[in-house]
Every structure is written in structure tokens, then in C-alpha cells.
Amino acid sequence: MNWSDIKGVVGKAAPLLGSLLGPAGASAGGLIASALGVDENPEAVMQAIQQDPQAAVKLQQIEREHERELRRMKIEAETAQITQVNETMRAELKADGWYKSGWRPMIGYVTAFSFAGLMAGLVYALFKEPGKASDIIAEASIVLTAMLTVLGVNITQRSGDKRASIGQNTPGILGSIAERIRKR
């Protein structure tokens, strides 16, 4: 058992305190264990909460007395988590290889082959079941719209990435409008 396993039980009585049992489990868990007078481990805390009818009141009291510190702990835990995500993203951006640089062009190839397959299937279906032509075209248009939307977004993003890699920073539509307004 770990601190995350008891966050729901603690969170019912003291939501802020319970929310800390995931990211800042050891610190918040130690505070809870100390207030309940048990060992600093999730099993002991859970047992104390289940056996002590006043446990919920004690948890609420801890939350009131240490609210400022608990909020600081929560912000620090969230900041650490965001920092870790950002470091991972930076490492992924620095990585080089076919998978990273080739997935966007691959979407173009897949779209082209899929488009050809859909068109061939559409022509075949129209000759085989002419009465269902409108249904077939409607379904094919939904699939094609989705595929071409993804392709368009990827083309736009890839172009932006290429410009950024050579040092050109071109603003988007809203950035261009804002720039024109500033010039007036």
C-alpha cells in the first residue's frame, strides 16, 4: 500500500490534504500520521482512520492549521511535475531519428494510399449497389474529411517547425493581425 491508495479516504474529510497524498505523499502522510499518533506509513494511517471515530475531525483540523503550508506543498509538487514533463519534452525534441522526423510525412503517404483505396472502393460499390450511392459517398466524405484535416494540420506544423529550425519565427494568423494593428 502507498500514500496514493488512501488519498480518497483522507480527501473525504480533508480535500486539500487528500490531494497531496499523490504528489507529496511522504510529507503529507507524515503530517497525518503524526496527528493521528501512528507510524508514518499508509497502512497505519488507514487503520487509524477506520478505527478512530474522531479521525475525520483530526484531519480537518490538520488541514485548517496547516493550510498555508499544504497549499505551498501542493504548488511545489505540481511545479515539480510540470518541470519533469517539460524536461521530457525537451529531451524528445533534441532526439533525432526516423521516427521523430518521419511520422508526419508518413501520414501524408497513408492518406494518399487510403484516399486511393477509398476511391477504388467507392467506384466498385457504386457499380455494385447504385441505390446506396448517397450513403457510400456520405460515409467516405466523413473519413476523407478527417484524414485530410489531420494531414493539413501536420503539413502546417511541419512547415512551422522547419521555419523555426532555421531561425525564422513567423507568427500565426492572430499574431499577424496583432502585428498589423500595432503598426497602425
Disulfide bonds with the S-S distance in Angstrom:
none
